Amino acid sequence: MRIKKVTEVVGSKVYTDSGDFFGEIEEANLFENKIEGWRIKVGGGVMSLIGGARGVIIPHRFVKAISDIFIINKAALPSSNSDEDLAEDLI
């Protein structure tokens, strides 16, 4: 397993675990020297899902894999079913 620096993943493409393009990593949010979440600039089709916001902050717990791309759990996407699974902040 190769460890990546945060600066190496900025700009990486983000996809959901179902294969849908979500956006690109803009930056990491750190708290007490740990990654708490990721600010993601959303792609065109996703903007309508999140009310036209340009980006979201996805909690790190929703990240399933980090390599050449990010894979996030689809539960991180806003839905009308559960407020707990919403992305924490809209930008």
KETORLUM-572391 format. One record per residue: chain; x, z, y of N, C-alpha, C, O in turn; residue in three letters; residue number from 0. Coordinates in steps of 0.05 Angstrom, whole numbers, plus 5000, padded with zeros to 4 digits. Atoms other than C-alpha are relative to their C-alpha. Example, Ala and Ser with C-alpha at 12.3 -4.5 7.8 and 13.67 -1.06 7.14 Angstrom:
BEGIN
atom cadena: A | n_px: 5018 | n_pz: 5000 | n_py: 4976 | ca_px: 5246 | ca_pz: 5156 | ca_py: 4910 | c_px: 5018 | c_pz: 5000 | c_py: 5024 | o_px: 5039 | o_pz: 5013 | o_py: 5024 | residuo: ALA | num: 0 .
atom cadena: A | n_px: 4984 | n_pz: 4999 | n_py: 4976 | ca_px: 5273 | ca_pz: 5143 | ca_py: 4979 | c_px: 4985 | c_pz: 5014 | c_py: 5022 | o_px: 4995 | o_pz: 5018 | o_py: 5044 | residuo: SER | num: 1 .
//
This chain:
BEGIN
atom cadena: A | n_px: 5017 | n_pz: 5000 | n_py: 4977 | ca_px: 5000 | ca_pz: 5000 | ca_py: 5000 | c_px: 5018 | c_pz: 5000 | c_py: 5025 | o_px: 5036 | o_pz: 5016 | o_py: 5027 | residuo: MET | num: 0 .
atom cadena: A | n_px: 4985 | n_pz: 5002 | n_py: 4975 | ca_px: 5027 | ca_pz: 4980 | ca_py: 5068 | c_px: 4985 | c_pz: 5014 | c_py: 5022 | o_px: 4961 | o_pz: 5009 | o_py: 5026 | residuo: ARG | num: 1 .
atom cadena: A | n_px: 5013 | n_pz: 4985 | n_py: 4978 | ca_px: 5012 | ca_pz: 5026 | ca_py: 5127 | c_px: 5003 | c_pz: 4982 | c_py: 5025 | o_px: 5024 | o_pz: 4972 | o_py: 5031 | residuo: ILE | num: 2 .
atom cadena: A | n_px: 5001 | n_pz: 5016 | n_py: 4975 | ca_px: 4992 | ca_pz: 4990 | ca_py: 5191 | c_px: 4999 | c_pz: 5018 | c_py: 5024 | o_px: 4988 | o_pz: 5039 | o_py: 5024 | residuo: LYS | num: 3 .
atom cadena: A | n_px: 5002 | n_pz: 4987 | n_py: 4974 | ca_px: 5002 | ca_pz: 5012 | ca_py: 5262 | c_px: 4974 | c_pz: 4992 | c_py: 5013 | o_px: 4964 | o_pz: 4970 | o_py: 5008 | residuo: LYS | num: 4 .
atom cadena: A | n_px: 5025 | n_pz: 5006 | n_py: 4986 | ca_px: 4940 | ca_pz: 5015 | ca_py: 5306 | c_px: 5004 | c_pz: 4975 | c_py: 5016 | o_px: 4985 | o_pz: 4958 | o_py: 5018 | residuo: VAL | num: 5 .
atom cadena: A | n_px: 4995 | n_pz: 5024 | n_py: 4984 | ca_px: 4972 | ca_pz: 4962 | ca_py: 5351 | c_px: 4999 | c_pz: 4975 | c_py: 4984 | o_px: 4995 | o_pz: 4953 | o_py: 4995 | residuo: THR | num: 6 .
atom cadena: A | n_px: 5001 | n_pz: 5024 | n_py: 5018 | ca_px: 4975 | ca_pz: 4915 | ca_py: 5291 | c_px: 4972 | c_pz: 4991 | c_py: 4994 | o_px: 4968 | o_pz: 4967 | o_py: 4987 | residuo: GLU | num: 7 .
atom cadena: A | n_px: 5027 | n_pz: 5007 | n_py: 5008 | ca_px: 4901 | ca_pz: 4916 | ca_py: 5279 | c_px: 4982 | c_pz: 4993 | c_py: 5024 | o_px: 4960 | o_pz: 4982 | o_py: 5020 | residuo: VAL | num: 8 .
atom cadena: A | n_px: 5015 | n_pz: 5008 | n_py: 4976 | ca_px: 4877 | ca_pz: 4906 | ca_py: 5351 | c_px: 4998 | c_pz: 4969 | c_py: 5000 | o_px: 5018 | o_pz: 4955 | o_py: 4997 | residuo: VAL | num: 9 .
atom cadena: A | n_px: 5005 | n_pz: 5028 | n_py: 5001 | ca_px: 4846 | ca_pz: 4837 | ca_py: 5353 | c_px: 4991 | c_pz: 4990 | c_py: 4972 | o_px: 4984 | o_pz: 4967 | o_py: 4969 | residuo: GLY | num: 10 .
atom cadena: A | n_px: 5009 | n_pz: 5008 | n_py: 5027 | ca_px: 4829 | ca_pz: 4837 | ca_py: 5278 | c_px: 4970 | c_pz: 4994 | c_py: 4999 | o_px: 4955 | o_pz: 5006 | o_py: 5014 | residuo: SER | num: 11 .
atom cadena: A | n_px: 5028 | n_pz: 5007 | n_py: 5004 | ca_px: 4764 | ca_pz: 4805 | ca_py: 5257 | c_px: 4986 | c_pz: 5022 | c_py: 4983 | o_px: 4999 | o_pz: 5035 | o_py: 4966 | residuo: LYS | num: 12 .
atom cadena: A | n_px: 5016 | n_pz: 4979 | n_py: 5014 | ca_px: 4709 | ca_pz: 4853 | ca_py: 5232 | c_px: 4977 | c_pz: 4986 | c_py: 4987 | o_px: 4962 | o_pz: 4971 | o_py: 4999 | residuo: VAL | num: 13 .
atom cadena: A | n_px: 5022 | n_pz: 5010 | n_py: 5016 | ca_px: 4660 | ca_pz: 4835 | ca_py: 5177 | c_px: 4985 | c_pz: 5023 | c_py: 4988 | o_px: 4997 | o_pz: 5044 | o_py: 4983 | residuo: TYR | num: 14 .
atom cadena: A | n_px: 5015 | n_pz: 4980 | n_py: 5015 | ca_px: 4604 | ca_pz: 4874 | ca_py: 5144 | c_px: 5006 | c_pz: 4997 | c_py: 4971 | o_px: 5017 | o_pz: 4977 | o_py: 4962 | residuo: THR | num: 15 .
atom cadena: A | n_px: 4995 | n_pz: 5002 | n_py: 5028 | ca_px: 4608 | ca_pz: 4890 | ca_py: 5071 | c_px: 4983 | c_pz: 4979 | c_py: 4986 | o_px: 4986 | o_pz: 4974 | o_py: 4962 | residuo: ASP | num: 16 .
atom cadena: A | n_px: 5016 | n_pz: 5022 | n_py: 5011 | ca_px: 4556 | ca_pz: 4835 | ca_py: 5060 | c_px: 5011 | c_pz: 4973 | c_py: 5009 | o_px: 5000 | o_pz: 4952 | o_py: 5002 | residuo: SER | num: 17 .
atom cadena: A | n_px: 4986 | n_pz: 5025 | n_py: 4992 | ca_px: 4604 | ca_pz: 4783 | ca_py: 5091 | c_px: 4992 | c_pz: 4989 | c_py: 5026 | o_px: 5001 | o_pz: 4967 | o_py: 5033 | residuo: GLY | num: 18 .
atom cadena: A | n_px: 5008 | n_pz: 5010 | n_py: 4973 | ca_px: 4572 | ca_pz: 4775 | ca_py: 5160 | c_px: 5021 | c_pz: 5007 | c_py: 5020 | o_px: 5032 | o_pz: 5029 | o_py: 5021 | residuo: ASP | num: 19 .
atom cadena: A | n_px: 4981 | n_pz: 4995 | n_py: 4979 | ca_px: 4619 | ca_pz: 4768 | ca_py: 5219 | c_px: 4987 | c_pz: 5019 | c_py: 5020 | o_px: 4964 | o_pz: 5015 | o_py: 5028 | residuo: PHE | num: 20 .
atom cadena: A | n_px: 5010 | n_pz: 4980 | n_py: 4982 | ca_px: 4611 | ca_pz: 4827 | ca_py: 5266 | c_px: 5014 | c_pz: 4999 | c_py: 5027 | o_px: 5001 | o_pz: 5002 | o_py: 5048 | residuo: PHE | num: 21 .
atom cadena: A | n_px: 4986 | n_pz: 5001 | n_py: 4975 | ca_px: 4665 | ca_pz: 4821 | ca_py: 5319 | c_px: 5030 | c_pz: 5003 | c_py: 4997 | o_px: 5042 | o_pz: 4995 | o_py: 4976 | residuo: GLY | num: 22 .
atom cadena: A | n_px: 4971 | n_pz: 4996 | n_py: 5000 | ca_px: 4738 | ca_pz: 4839 | ca_py: 5337 | c_px: 5006 | c_pz: 5029 | c_py: 5009 | o_px: 4992 | o_pz: 5039 | o_py: 5027 | residuo: GLU | num: 23 .
atom cadena: A | n_px: 4991 | n_pz: 4973 | n_py: 4992 | ca_px: 4774 | ca_pz: 4906 | ca_py: 5343 | c_px: 5012 | c_pz: 4998 | c_py: 5028 | o_px: 5029 | o_pz: 4981 | o_py: 5033 | residuo: ILE | num: 24 .
atom cadena: A | n_px: 4988 | n_pz: 4998 | n_py: 4973 | ca_px: 4789 | ca_pz: 4923 | ca_py: 5416 | c_px: 5019 | c_pz: 5023 | c_py: 5002 | o_px: 5040 | o_pz: 5021 | o_py: 5014 | residuo: GLU | num: 25 .
atom cadena: A | n_px: 4982 | n_pz: 4976 | n_py: 4999 | ca_px: 4818 | ca_pz: 4993 | ca_py: 5408 | c_px: 4991 | c_pz: 5021 | c_py: 4981 | o_px: 4968 | o_pz: 5020 | o_py: 4971 | residuo: GLU | num: 26 .
atom cadena: A | n_px: 5007 | n_pz: 4977 | n_py: 5017 | ca_px: 4819 | ca_pz: 5056 | ca_py: 5367 | c_px: 4995 | c_pz: 5024 | c_py: 5018 | o_px: 5008 | o_pz: 5028 | o_py: 5039 | residuo: ALA | num: 27 .
atom cadena: A | n_px: 5006 | n_pz: 4975 | n_py: 4986 | ca_px: 4789 | ca_pz: 5122 | ca_py: 5392 | c_px: 5013 | c_pz: 5022 | c_py: 4983 | o_px: 5007 | o_pz: 5026 | o_py: 4960 | residuo: ASN | num: 28 .
atom cadena: A | n_px: 4985 | n_pz: 4979 | n_py: 5014 | ca_px: 4835 | ca_pz: 5180 | ca_py: 5374 | c_px: 4989 | c_pz: 5027 | c_py: 5009 | o_px: 4981 | o_pz: 5031 | o_py: 5032 | residuo: LEU | num: 29 .
atom cadena: A | n_px: 5007 | n_pz: 4972 | n_py: 4994 | ca_px: 4818 | ca_pz: 5254 | ca_py: 5370 | c_px: 5017 | c_pz: 5017 | c_py: 4982 | o_px: 5017 | o_pz: 5015 | o_py: 4958 | residuo: PHE | num: 30 .
atom cadena: A | n_px: 4982 | n_pz: 4983 | n_py: 5014 | ca_px: 4869 | ca_pz: 5306 | ca_py: 5351 | c_px: 5019 | c_pz: 4985 | c_py: 4981 | o_px: 5022 | o_pz: 4993 | o_py: 4958 | residuo: GLU | num: 31 .
atom cadena: A | n_px: 4980 | n_pz: 5016 | n_py: 5015 | ca_px: 4918 | ca_pz: 5253 | ca_py: 5327 | c_px: 4988 | c_pz: 4986 | c_py: 4976 | o_px: 5003 | o_pz: 4978 | o_py: 4958 | residuo: ASN | num: 32 .
atom cadena: A | n_px: 5013 | n_pz: 5014 | n_py: 5022 | ca_px: 4867 | ca_pz: 5221 | ca_py: 5279 | c_px: 4981 | c_pz: 4979 | c_py: 5012 | o_px: 4970 | o_pz: 4983 | o_py: 5034 | residuo: LYS | num: 33 .
atom cadena: A | n_px: 5019 | n_pz: 5020 | n_py: 4991 | ca_px: 4825 | ca_pz: 5158 | ca_py: 5286 | c_px: 4972 | c_pz: 5010 | c_py: 4995 | o_px: 4964 | o_pz: 5016 | o_py: 4973 | residuo: ILE | num: 34 .
atom cadena: A | n_px: 5028 | n_pz: 4991 | n_py: 5001 | ca_px: 4754 | ca_pz: 5178 | ca_py: 5302 | c_px: 4981 | c_pz: 4977 | c_py: 4998 | o_px: 4960 | o_pz: 4978 | o_py: 4985 | residuo: GLU | num: 35 .
atom cadena: A | n_px: 5017 | n_pz: 5024 | n_py: 4999 | ca_px: 4725 | ca_pz: 5109 | ca_py: 5314 | c_px: 5014 | c_pz: 4976 | c_py: 5010 | o_px: 5037 | o_pz: 4978 | o_py: 5019 | residuo: GLY | num: 36 .
atom cadena: A | n_px: 4989 | n_pz: 5025 | n_py: 4991 | ca_px: 4737 | ca_pz: 5037 | ca_py: 5331 | c_px: 4982 | c_pz: 4987 | c_py: 5020 | o_px: 4958 | o_pz: 4984 | o_py: 5015 | residuo: TRP | num: 37 .
atom cadena: A | n_px: 5016 | n_pz: 5015 | n_py: 4980 | ca_px: 4714 | ca_pz: 5000 | ca_py: 5393 | c_px: 5001 | c_pz: 4971 | c_py: 4991 | o_px: 5023 | o_pz: 4959 | o_py: 4989 | residuo: ARG | num: 38 .
atom cadena: A | n_px: 5002 | n_pz: 5028 | n_py: 5010 | ca_px: 4690 | ca_pz: 4931 | ca_py: 5370 | c_px: 4985 | c_pz: 4983 | c_py: 5020 | o_px: 4963 | o_pz: 4990 | o_py: 5028 | residuo: ILE | num: 39 .
atom cadena: A | n_px: 5014 | n_pz: 5020 | n_py: 4983 | ca_px: 4674 | ca_pz: 4872 | ca_py: 5415 | c_px: 4984 | c_pz: 4983 | c_py: 4980 | o_px: 4995 | o_pz: 4970 | o_py: 4963 | residuo: LYS | num: 40 .
atom cadena: A | n_px: 5017 | n_pz: 5013 | n_py: 5019 | ca_px: 4614 | ca_pz: 4843 | ca_py: 5379 | c_px: 4999 | c_pz: 4970 | c_py: 5004 | o_px: 5002 | o_pz: 4960 | o_py: 5026 | residuo: VAL | num: 41 .
atom cadena: A | n_px: 5003 | n_pz: 5029 | n_py: 5000 | ca_px: 4605 | ca_pz: 4770 | ca_py: 5361 | c_px: 4972 | c_pz: 4992 | c_py: 5009 | o_px: 4954 | o_pz: 5009 | o_py: 5010 | residuo: GLY | num: 42 .
atom cadena: A | n_px: 5025 | n_pz: 5011 | n_py: 4988 | ca_px: 4548 | ca_pz: 4726 | ca_py: 5388 | c_px: 4974 | c_pz: 5008 | c_py: 4986 | o_px: 4956 | o_pz: 5018 | o_py: 4999 | residuo: GLY | num: 43 .
atom cadena: A | n_px: 5024 | n_pz: 4995 | n_py: 5015 | ca_px: 4496 | ca_pz: 4736 | ca_py: 5333 | c_px: 4992 | c_pz: 5029 | c_py: 4999 | o_px: 4969 | o_pz: 5036 | o_py: 4996 | residuo: GLY | num: 44 .
atom cadena: A | n_px: 5005 | n_pz: 4972 | n_py: 5003 | ca_px: 4503 | ca_pz: 4811 | ca_py: 5332 | c_px: 4990 | c_pz: 5012 | c_py: 5027 | o_px: 4976 | o_pz: 5032 | o_py: 5026 | residuo: VAL | num: 45 .
atom cadena: A | n_px: 5009 | n_pz: 4990 | n_py: 4974 | ca_px: 4490 | ca_pz: 4820 | ca_py: 5407 | c_px: 4970 | c_pz: 5005 | c_py: 5002 | o_px: 4961 | o_pz: 5025 | o_py: 5013 | residuo: MET | num: 46 .
atom cadena: A | n_px: 5029 | n_pz: 4997 | n_py: 4999 | ca_px: 4416 | ca_pz: 4810 | ca_py: 5398 | c_px: 4991 | c_pz: 5025 | c_py: 4984 | o_px: 4971 | o_pz: 5038 | o_py: 4990 | residuo: SER | num: 47 .
atom cadena: A | n_px: 5006 | n_pz: 4976 | n_py: 5017 | ca_px: 4416 | ca_pz: 4865 | ca_py: 5344 | c_px: 5003 | c_pz: 5026 | c_py: 5016 | o_px: 4989 | o_pz: 5045 | o_py: 5011 | residuo: LEU | num: 48 .
atom cadena: A | n_px: 4993 | n_pz: 4975 | n_py: 4986 | ca_px: 4445 | ca_pz: 4916 | ca_py: 5392 | c_px: 4991 | c_pz: 4999 | c_py: 5029 | o_px: 5003 | o_pz: 5013 | o_py: 5046 | residuo: ILE | num: 49 .
atom cadena: A | n_px: 5012 | n_pz: 5000 | n_py: 4973 | ca_px: 4405 | ca_pz: 4900 | ca_py: 5454 | c_px: 5017 | c_pz: 4986 | c_py: 5021 | o_px: 5015 | o_pz: 4993 | o_py: 5045 | residuo: GLY | num: 50 .
atom cadena: A | n_px: 4984 | n_pz: 5015 | n_py: 4980 | ca_px: 4455 | ca_pz: 4853 | ca_py: 5487 | c_px: 5026 | c_pz: 5014 | c_py: 5008 | o_px: 5040 | o_pz: 5003 | o_py: 5025 | residuo: GLY | num: 51 .
atom cadena: A | n_px: 4975 | n_pz: 4986 | n_py: 4993 | ca_px: 4512 | ca_pz: 4903 | ca_py: 5490 | c_px: 5024 | c_pz: 4983 | c_py: 4991 | o_px: 5022 | o_pz: 4968 | o_py: 4971 | residuo: ALA | num: 52 .
atom cadena: A | n_px: 4976 | n_pz: 5016 | n_py: 5007 | ca_px: 4582 | ca_pz: 4871 | ca_py: 5489 | c_px: 5016 | c_pz: 5013 | c_py: 4978 | o_px: 5033 | o_pz: 4999 | o_py: 4966 | residuo: ARG | num: 53 .
atom cadena: A | n_px: 4985 | n_pz: 4987 | n_py: 5021 | ca_px: 4609 | ca_pz: 4922 | ca_py: 5441 | c_px: 4988 | c_pz: 5026 | c_py: 4991 | o_px: 4969 | o_pz: 5037 | o_py: 5003 | residuo: GLY | num: 54 .
atom cadena: A | n_px: 5008 | n_pz: 4974 | n_py: 5011 | ca_px: 4600 | ca_pz: 4985 | ca_py: 5400 | c_px: 5024 | c_pz: 5016 | c_py: 4992 | o_px: 5046 | o_pz: 5005 | o_py: 4988 | residuo: VAL | num: 55 .
atom cadena: A | n_px: 4980 | n_pz: 4983 | n_py: 5012 | ca_px: 4640 | ca_pz: 5043 | ca_py: 5376 | c_px: 4990 | c_pz: 5008 | c_py: 4972 | o_px: 4969 | o_pz: 5020 | o_py: 4969 | residuo: ILE | num: 56 .
atom cadena: A | n_px: 5008 | n_pz: 4994 | n_py: 5028 | ca_px: 4637 | ca_pz: 5048 | ca_py: 5300 | c_px: 5017 | c_pz: 5023 | c_py: 4991 | o_px: 5041 | o_pz: 5022 | o_py: 4992 | residuo: ILE | num: 57 .
atom cadena: A | n_px: 4985 | n_pz: 4978 | n_py: 5011 | ca_px: 4656 | ca_pz: 5115 | ca_py: 5270 | c_px: 5018 | c_pz: 4991 | c_py: 4977 | o_px: 5010 | o_pz: 4973 | o_py: 4961 | residuo: PRO | num: 58 .
atom cadena: A | n_px: 4981 | n_pz: 5008 | n_py: 5020 | ca_px: 4716 | ca_pz: 5110 | ca_py: 5224 | c_px: 4989 | c_pz: 5003 | c_py: 4971 | o_px: 4997 | o_pz: 4988 | o_py: 4953 | residuo: HIS | num: 59 .
atom cadena: A | n_px: 5011 | n_pz: 4996 | n_py: 5027 | ca_px: 4675 | ca_pz: 5135 | ca_py: 5165 | c_px: 4985 | c_pz: 4975 | c_py: 4989 | o_px: 4981 | o_pz: 4973 | o_py: 4965 | residuo: ARG | num: 60 .
atom cadena: A | n_px: 5014 | n_pz: 5024 | n_py: 5008 | ca_px: 4639 | ca_pz: 5067 | ca_py: 5164 | c_px: 5019 | c_pz: 4977 | c_py: 4993 | o_px: 5011 | o_pz: 4956 | o_py: 4984 | residuo: PHE | num: 61 .
atom cadena: A | n_px: 4980 | n_pz: 5021 | n_py: 5007 | ca_px: 4704 | ca_pz: 5028 | ca_py: 5154 | c_px: 5006 | c_pz: 5002 | c_py: 4970 | o_px: 5014 | o_pz: 5023 | o_py: 4960 | residuo: VAL | num: 62 .
atom cadena: A | n_px: 4995 | n_pz: 5001 | n_py: 5029 | ca_px: 4711 | ca_pz: 5007 | ca_py: 5081 | c_px: 5027 | c_pz: 4990 | c_py: 4993 | o_px: 5039 | o_pz: 4999 | o_py: 4973 | residuo: LYS | num: 63 .
atom cadena: A | n_px: 4974 | n_pz: 5011 | n_py: 5006 | ca_px: 4776 | ca_pz: 4968 | ca_py: 5085 | c_px: 5013 | c_pz: 4990 | c_py: 5025 | o_px: 5000 | o_pz: 4980 | o_py: 5043 | residuo: ALA | num: 64 .
atom cadena: A | n_px: 4985 | n_pz: 5010 | n_py: 4978 | ca_px: 4831 | ca_pz: 4951 | ca_py: 5134 | c_px: 5024 | c_pz: 4984 | c_py: 4988 | o_px: 5040 | o_pz: 4996 | o_py: 4973 | residuo: ILE | num: 65 .
atom cadena: A | n_px: 4977 | n_pz: 5017 | n_py: 5008 | ca_px: 4879 | ca_pz: 4893 | ca_py: 5120 | c_px: 5003 | c_pz: 4979 | c_py: 5021 | o_px: 5007 | o_pz: 4985 | o_py: 5044 | residuo: SER | num: 66 .
atom cadena: A | n_px: 5000 | n_pz: 5022 | n_py: 4981 | ca_px: 4881 | ca_pz: 4825 | ca_py: 5152 | c_px: 4974 | c_pz: 4999 | c_py: 5016 | o_px: 4974 | o_pz: 4989 | o_py: 5039 | residuo: ASP | num: 67 .
atom cadena: A | n_px: 5026 | n_pz: 4997 | n_py: 4987 | ca_px: 4808 | ca_pz: 4838 | ca_py: 5169 | c_px: 4990 | c_pz: 5028 | c_py: 4996 | o_px: 5001 | o_pz: 5043 | o_py: 4979 | residuo: ILE | num: 68 .
atom cadena: A | n_px: 5013 | n_pz: 4974 | n_py: 5004 | ca_px: 4765 | ca_pz: 4900 | ca_py: 5176 | c_px: 4974 | c_pz: 4994 | c_py: 4985 | o_px: 4961 | o_pz: 4974 | o_py: 4990 | residuo: PHE | num: 69 .
atom cadena: A | n_px: 5026 | n_pz: 5002 | n_py: 5013 | ca_px: 4705 | ca_pz: 4910 | ca_py: 5130 | c_px: 4986 | c_pz: 5026 | c_py: 5006 | o_px: 4996 | o_pz: 5048 | o_py: 5000 | residuo: ILE | num: 70 .
atom cadena: A | n_px: 5015 | n_pz: 4976 | n_py: 4994 | ca_px: 4652 | ca_pz: 4958 | ca_py: 5154 | c_px: 4975 | c_pz: 5001 | c_py: 4984 | o_px: 4964 | o_pz: 4980 | o_py: 4975 | residuo: ILE | num: 71 .
atom cadena: A | n_px: 5025 | n_pz: 4996 | n_py: 5014 | ca_px: 4592 | ca_pz: 4987 | ca_py: 5119 | c_px: 4977 | c_pz: 4989 | c_py: 5016 | o_px: 4975 | o_pz: 4995 | o_py: 5040 | residuo: ASN | num: 72 .
atom cadena: A | n_px: 5023 | n_pz: 5011 | n_py: 4985 | ca_px: 4528 | ca_pz: 4951 | ca_py: 5138 | c_px: 4982 | c_pz: 5022 | c_py: 5011 | o_px: 4967 | o_pz: 5017 | o_py: 5030 | residuo: LYS | num: 73 .
atom cadena: A | n_px: 5015 | n_pz: 4977 | n_py: 4989 | ca_px: 4497 | ca_pz: 5020 | ca_py: 5149 | c_px: 5008 | c_pz: 5007 | c_py: 5028 | o_px: 4994 | o_pz: 5021 | o_py: 5042 | residuo: ALA | num: 74 .
atom cadena: A | n_px: 4991 | n_pz: 4995 | n_py: 4972 | ca_px: 4538 | ca_pz: 5022 | ca_py: 5214 | c_px: 4984 | c_pz: 4984 | c_py: 5020 | o_px: 4984 | o_pz: 4990 | o_py: 5044 | residuo: ALA | num: 75 .
atom cadena: A | n_px: 5015 | n_pz: 5017 | n_py: 4982 | ca_px: 4493 | ca_pz: 4968 | ca_py: 5243 | c_px: 4974 | c_pz: 5014 | c_py: 5009 | o_px: 4962 | o_pz: 5028 | o_py: 4993 | residuo: LEU | num: 76 .
atom cadena: A | n_px: 5025 | n_pz: 4988 | n_py: 4990 | ca_px: 4434 | ca_pz: 4990 | ca_py: 5286 | c_px: 4976 | c_pz: 4990 | c_py: 4984 | o_px: 4974 | o_pz: 4967 | o_py: 4977 | residuo: PRO | num: 77 .
atom cadena: A | n_px: 5025 | n_pz: 5007 | n_py: 5014 | ca_px: 4368 | ca_pz: 4992 | ca_py: 5249 | c_px: 4978 | c_pz: 5019 | c_py: 5010 | o_px: 4984 | o_pz: 5040 | o_py: 5021 | residuo: SER | num: 78 .
atom cadena: A | n_px: 5022 | n_pz: 4983 | n_py: 4992 | ca_px: 4300 | ca_pz: 5020 | ca_py: 5263 | c_px: 4994 | c_pz: 5022 | c_py: 4980 | o_px: 4977 | o_pz: 5040 | o_py: 4985 | residuo: SER | num: 79 .
atom cadena: A | n_px: 5006 | n_pz: 4981 | n_py: 5022 | ca_px: 4301 | ca_pz: 5060 | ca_py: 5198 | c_px: 5013 | c_pz: 5027 | c_py: 5003 | o_px: 5000 | o_pz: 5048 | o_py: 4997 | residuo: ASN | num: 80 .
atom cadena: A | n_px: 4986 | n_pz: 4975 | n_py: 4999 | ca_px: 4353 | ca_pz: 5114 | ca_py: 5212 | c_px: 5017 | c_pz: 5003 | c_py: 5024 | o_px: 5035 | o_pz: 4987 | o_py: 5029 | residuo: SER | num: 81 .
atom cadena: A | n_px: 4983 | n_pz: 4995 | n_py: 4977 | ca_px: 4382 | ca_pz: 5142 | ca_py: 5275 | c_px: 5027 | c_pz: 5010 | c_py: 4993 | o_px: 5046 | o_pz: 5007 | o_py: 5009 | residuo: ASP | num: 82 .
atom cadena: A | n_px: 4975 | n_pz: 4989 | n_py: 5008 | ca_px: 4438 | ca_pz: 5176 | ca_py: 5237 | c_px: 5021 | c_pz: 4978 | c_py: 4994 | o_px: 5045 | o_pz: 4982 | o_py: 4998 | residuo: GLU | num: 83 .
atom cadena: A | n_px: 4981 | n_pz: 5022 | n_py: 5007 | ca_px: 4469 | ca_pz: 5109 | ca_py: 5215 | c_px: 5006 | c_pz: 4981 | c_py: 5023 | o_px: 5020 | o_pz: 4961 | o_py: 5019 | residuo: ASP | num: 84 .
atom cadena: A | n_px: 4994 | n_pz: 5018 | n_py: 4977 | ca_px: 4470 | ca_pz: 5078 | ca_py: 5284 | c_px: 5028 | c_pz: 5003 | c_py: 5009 | o_px: 5041 | o_pz: 5024 | o_py: 5006 | residuo: LEU | num: 85 .
atom cadena: A | n_px: 4974 | n_pz: 4998 | n_py: 4987 | ca_px: 4535 | ca_pz: 5062 | ca_py: 5318 | c_px: 4997 | c_pz: 5021 | c_py: 5022 | o_px: 4976 | o_pz: 5022 | o_py: 5035 | residuo: ALA | num: 86 .
atom cadena: A | n_px: 5002 | n_pz: 4977 | n_py: 4982 | ca_px: 4550 | ca_pz: 5122 | ca_py: 5362 | c_px: 4996 | c_pz: 4993 | c_py: 5029 | o_px: 4980 | o_pz: 5006 | o_py: 5043 | residuo: GLU | num: 87 .
atom cadena: A | n_px: 5001 | n_pz: 5006 | n_py: 4972 | ca_px: 4559 | ca_pz: 5090 | ca_py: 5429 | c_px: 4998 | c_pz: 4970 | c_py: 5005 | o_px: 5012 | o_pz: 4955 | o_py: 4992 | residuo: ASP | num: 88 .
atom cadena: A | n_px: 5000 | n_pz: 5027 | n_py: 4991 | ca_px: 4541 | ca_pz: 5025 | ca_py: 5461 | c_px: 5016 | c_pz: 4998 | c_py: 5025 | o_px: 5016 | o_pz: 5016 | o_py: 5042 | residuo: LEU | num: 89 .
atom cadena: A | n_px: 4983 | n_pz: 5003 | n_py: 4976 | ca_px: 4589 | ca_pz: 4998 | ca_py: 5513 | c_px: 4986 | c_pz: 4983 | c_py: 5021 | o_px: 4998 | o_pz: 4978 | o_py: 5042 | residuo: ILE | num: 90 .
//
